[in-house]
Amino acid sequence: MIEPEVLKLKDEVVQLRRTFHMYPEIEFDLHRTSQIVADYLESLGLEVKRNVAKTGVVGLLRGGRPGKTIMLRADMDALPLQELNEVPYRSRIDGAMHACGHDGHTAMLLVAAKVLASKQNELCGNVKFVFQPSEERFPPGGALPMIEEGVLENPKVDMAFGIHLWNALPVGTVGVRAGALLAAADEFRIVLKGKGGHGAYPHVCKDPIVVASELVLAMQTLVSRAVDPLESAVVTVGKIHAGTAFNIIPETATLEGTVRTLNEQVRDAIKQRMKQMVRGICDAHGIEFELDYKDGTAVLINDPELTKLVREVAEDVVGKDKVIEVPPSMGGEDMSFFLQKVPGVFYLVGSANPEKGLDKPHHSPYYDIDEDALIVGVQMHVSLVLNLLRGTC
């Protein structure tokens, strides 16, 4: 259940979420957002570090007695997207929108910090509240720079937790999964270098568009014929650019896309097979190529034992029948880098309400949430910390 002391802060968490929603900021350019976050944490008496990984913020709550250190993480950045919702709190910034719930993540963690700060003397250990920039844009993303700047040290973090509001789940539910929850999200760019000329005389040219077309189809076999059918993988070519006129064979063609995998062995196998495939097809057509394959976010792996704990806490907060075992998603999240370093759990708080029209997908210009989800997230943060740090000295 939602504790009365948390429930009374519902209006505050909603207002904070709407403030962030109205003034979204992108990637590392989070100066207004991070100032609000840092000022709020300082008002609670926390030790605050500003400008971590450019605009990240870290608040440290030291418990009344020594013990373990728990990290709670929220991402703060918005998307380069024009909002189309007609609501009083719609984005005031042209071309920027909180269309993935990060406004809610930030608001929930701030209010959780407020509740936990009031219980400081009851805690055996510390809580680090980590507010991260640039989750949406990788590379470089915000998690790795924060790790490099020591966010997991001084004091050393023992375990980490994060929430994602999730419009694929109804409000009032919590989604959990041990093991792989979110995919590695890699990027590739292939530049094909042919020989241009007149479209009426292809025999004296080397047509990169034909090769690009062959590659798009051939790369589908990277999943259908090179990956165990019981494993999951996605290869998507999302962008093709070639040519300037209908009757000109161009000199070059460029393909860009993404590879998503839930297994590091599958990830490496696809990367190697793609290199072989591109080389072989280009050699067969006598054209040159450049393949730039960038490793993206890692597979996000939830610790099994801590996932059990999250499930138990969620059952207390929303009820056993509202805790859902969710399938893996092929979306990517750089929370994965924190969970490579320390055990932890990234889990989902349902935020959809179809009856109110609040069920649009993430990254849609019509995305919005049922704000009743926010207080669930606050309670989850608070209950997890109290479960782990209260009375465990």
Beta strands, then each sheet from edge to edge (+ up, - down):
strand 1: 47-52
strand 2: 56-62
strand 3: 65-75
strand 4: 124-132
strand 5: 159-170
strand 6: 174-176
strand 7: 179-182
strand 8: 184-193
strand 9: 197-198
strand 10: 233-242
strand 11: 248-249
strand 12: 252-261
strand 13: 288-297
strand 14: 300-302
strand 15: 323-325
strand 16: 344-352
sheet 1: 1+ 2- 4+ 3+ 5+ 16+ 6- 15-
sheet 2: 7+ 14-
sheet 3: 10+ 12- 8+ 13-
sheet 4: 9+ 11-
end
